[in-house]
C-alpha cells in the first residue's frame, strides 16, 4: 500500500526535515502550476519517469523550465540504450503515485530501490525546492540538502548530473507536462 502525505510528513519530521506545505486545486502540468508563482517561493520542478532499454527505471528531477536532452542523458546516468517514458502502472507500482503527482518523494514508496533518482545539477543551485507530497493538491517546499538527506534515508543515493541545457533540447520543451507517461509497457 502506498504512503499518504501524512506518512511522508511524519517521516520527514523524524529526519528533522521541515517542509512547508501549501494546499491548492489539483495541478497536473507545469503550465497549470505556474499560477502559484509568487505564492510559493523556491525552485519549481518537473519530474520525468523514464525507463531504459533493459527496463531499468529512472526519475529525473529538474527545474520546471529545464530543457532535458533525452538523447544524451542515458550515457550520463549509465542507462542502457535510449530512454522512453515509463507507464502509469510502473509509476504506481514503484513510486506509489498517479500521473500528475510525480515527485522525488515517491522514493518513500520504492522500498525495493527499483528507481534511480537523477537530480539535475542546475536545480540544486536553488536553496529551496518545491515538490508534490505524493498528491497533486499540495506543494511542499524543502531545502535542497534536505531533499538529498531524504533520498538517502529512503535508500536512494541520488545521481547528480548536468541533465539540462540552457535552450530547449530534442526531448522536452519548457512548457511540457510535469511528467509524461507512456502507454502501458
Backbone torsions as a table, in degrees:
resi	resn	phi	psi	omega
1	UNK	NA	138.7	-178.5
2	UNK	-74.9	149.1	178.1
3	UNK	-71.4	156.4	175.9
4	UNK	-98.9	166.4	173.9
5	UNK	-55.9	-37.6	179.0
6	UNK	-63.7	-38.3	175.4
7	UNK	-61.3	-44.2	179.1
8	UNK	-61.5	-47.1	-178.5
9	UNK	-62.3	-37.8	177.6
10	UNK	-65.3	-41.5	178.0
11	UNK	-61.9	-46.4	178.0
12	UNK	-60.2	-44.1	179.9
13	UNK	-61.4	-40.4	178.4
14	UNK	-64.0	-26.0	176.9
15	UNK	-86.2	-4.7	-177.0
16	UNK	79.5	20.6	-178.9
17	UNK	-98.8	126.4	176.9
18	UNK	-95.1	127.6	175.6
19	UNK	-119.4	129.6	174.5
20	UNK	-97.6	121.2	-172.6
21	UNK	-116.6	134.1	177.7
22	UNK	-113.7	132.2	176.1
23	UNK	-93.3	142.4	-177.0
24	UNK	-156.9	170.4	174.6
25	UNK	-61.3	159.6	179.6
26	UNK	-55.4	135.9	177.7
27	UNK	-123.9	122.6	-176.4
28	UNK	-105.6	-20.5	-175.4
29	UNK	-134.6	164.6	174.9
30	UNK	-60.4	-41.3	-179.3
31	UNK	-58.5	-44.2	177.8
32	UNK	-65.0	-37.5	-177.5
33	UNK	-67.7	-23.5	-178.0
34	UNK	-61.5	-20.9	177.7
35	UNK	-62.2	-20.8	-178.4
36	UNK	-91.5	-2.9	-178.9
37	UNK	-61.0	137.5	-176.9
38	UNK	93.1	-26.5	178.2
39	UNK	-90.4	-30.2	-179.0
40	UNK	-123.3	109.9	-179.0
41	UNK	-73.8	159.8	176.2
42	UNK	108.0	174.3	179.3
43	UNK	-73.5	127.5	177.5
44	UNK	-95.1	144.4	-164.6
45	UNK	-126.6	166.2	168.7
46	UNK	-131.6	159.2	-175.0
47	UNK	-135.1	130.1	-179.7
48	UNK	-115.0	117.8	179.4
49	UNK	-96.0	111.8	-169.6
50	UNK	-125.0	159.7	171.3
51	UNK	-133.8	152.0	178.1
52	UNK	-97.1	-177.1	-176.0
53	UNK	-59.9	-30.6	-179.9
54	UNK	-89.7	2.5	178.1
55	UNK	89.5	4.2	176.0
56	UNK	-68.5	141.8	-175.2
57	UNK	-103.2	142.6	-179.6
58	UNK	-136.9	138.9	170.5
59	UNK	-113.4	114.0	179.6
60	UNK	-98.9	124.0	-176.7
61	UNK	-116.7	124.6	-176.1
62	UNK	-146.6	169.9	174.3
63	UNK	-63.4	150.1	-173.3
64	UNK	-57.2	-29.7	-177.4
65	UNK	-102.1	11.3	-179.8
66	UNK	-70.9	138.5	173.3
67	UNK	-94.5	111.7	-177.4
68	UNK	-95.1	126.1	179.1
69	UNK	-88.4	94.1	-176.4
70	UNK	-69.9	-12.3	176.8
71	UNK	-83.4	-35.2	-178.7
72	UNK	-89.1	-25.8	-173.3
73	UNK	-61.1	-40.9	-178.4
74	UNK	-53.4	-43.0	179.6
75	UNK	-65.1	-35.5	-178.1
76	UNK	-69.2	-24.3	-176.9
77	UNK	-113.8	7.3	177.6
78	UNK	75.6	26.4	178.2
79	UNK	-79.8	159.7	177.4
80	UNK	-96.0	115.4	179.0
81	UNK	69.8	-163.4	-176.4
82	UNK	-82.2	162.7	177.3
83	UNK	-88.3	150.3	166.1
84	UNK	-134.1	162.6	178.9
85	UNK	-76.9	134.2	-179.3
86	UNK	-78.3	161.2	-175.1
87	UNK	-77.8	161.4	175.4
88	UNK	-62.2	-33.5	179.4
89	UNK	-65.5	-43.5	177.1
90	UNK	-65.9	-37.4	177.8
91	UNK	-59.3	-49.5	-179.8
92	UNK	-65.7	-43.6	-178.0
93	UNK	-61.4	-44.1	-172.4
94	UNK	-98.4	-37.3	-178.6
95	UNK	-104.7	-10.9	175.3
96	UNK	70.9	24.3	-179.1
97	UNK	-129.5	164.0	178.4
98	UNK	-96.8	159.0	172.9
99	UNK	-54.0	140.4	-176.4
100	UNK	93.0	-11.2	179.1
101	UNK	-120.7	14.3	-174.9
102	UNK	-64.1	136.7	-170.3
103	UNK	-161.1	150.3	173.2
104	UNK	-66.1	-17.6	175.3
105	UNK	-64.0	-17.5	176.1
106	UNK	-62.4	-18.4	176.1
107	UNK	-57.5	-25.1	177.3
108	UNK	-60.0	-31.9	179.8
109	UNK	-89.7	-12.3	-176.9
110	UNK	-89.0	71.8	-174.9
111	UNK	-67.2	-24.8	180.0
112	UNK	-86.2	-8.4	-178.7
113	UNK	68.5	33.7	-177.7
114	UNK	-75.3	-19.3	-174.9
115	UNK	-108.0	127.8	173.2
116	UNK	-87.0	126.9	-179.7
117	UNK	-94.4	123.9	-179.4
118	UNK	-114.7	119.8	177.9
119	UNK	-105.4	128.0	176.9
120	UNK	-70.5	129.1	-178.0
121	UNK	-58.1	-37.3	180.0
122	UNK	-62.8	-35.0	178.1
123	UNK	-62.6	-37.5	-176.1
124	UNK	-73.6	-1.4	172.4
125	UNK	-73.9	-16.5	177.2
126	UNK	-85.3	132.9	179.0
127	UNK	-69.4	-37.2	-179.7
128	UNK	-118.4	140.8	-177.3
129	UNK	-132.1	152.0	-175.9
130	UNK	-119.3	133.4	-180.0
131	UNK	-145.2	152.8	171.0
132	UNK	-69.7	136.7	177.1
133	UNK	-88.5	61.8	177.6
134	UNK	82.1	-12.2	175.0
135	UNK	-137.3	156.1	-173.9
136	UNK	-95.8	19.4	174.7
137	UNK	-104.1	10.6	177.7
138	UNK	-146.3	154.3	171.5
139	UNK	-130.4	129.7	179.2
140	UNK	-111.4	134.7	178.5
141	UNK	-104.8	126.9	176.0
142	UNK	-136.5	165.2	176.5
143	UNK	-74.4	151.5	-179.9
144	UNK	-60.9	-39.7	178.8
145	UNK	-67.3	-32.9	176.7
146	UNK	-67.3	-36.5	176.3
147	UNK	-59.6	-47.5	-179.6
148	UNK	-63.9	-42.1	178.5
149	UNK	-62.5	-41.9	177.6
150	UNK	-60.2	-49.3	-178.6
151	UNK	-59.8	-43.6	178.7
152	UNK	-63.2	-38.3	179.5
153	UNK	-66.2	-23.2	177.1
154	UNK	-90.9	1.6	-179.6
155	UNK	87.6	16.1	-179.1
156	UNK	-114.3	100.3	174.1
157	UNK	-77.8	112.9	-175.3
158	UNK	-71.7	145.7	170.3
159	UNK	-90.4	123.5	177.3
160	UNK	-104.5	116.6	-178.1
161	UNK	-137.3	160.3	173.0
162	UNK	-81.2	87.4	-175.5
163	UNK	-89.7	-17.8	-175.2
164	UNK	-110.7	160.7	176.0
165	UNK	-126.1	156.6	-178.4
166	UNK	-61.9	-36.5	179.9
167	UNK	-107.8	158.7	-178.4
168	UNK	-55.0	136.9	177.8
169	UNK	-102.1	175.6	-176.7
170	UNK	-61.4	-26.6	-173.0
171	UNK	-84.5	-40.3	-172.9
172	UNK	-140.2	150.2	172.0
173	UNK	-108.5	154.4	-178.9
174	UNK	-56.2	-25.9	-176.8
175	UNK	-95.4	8.3	178.0
176	UNK	-67.1	166.5	-179.2
177	UNK	-57.6	157.8	176.3
178	UNK	-58.1	-37.2	174.5
179	UNK	-151.5	144.5	176.3
180	UNK	-116.3	136.5	-178.8
181	UNK	-118.3	132.0	-179.5
182	UNK	-83.2	172.8	174.4
183	UNK	-62.3	156.3	-179.0
184	UNK	-52.0	143.6	179.1
185	UNK	-123.1	NA	NA
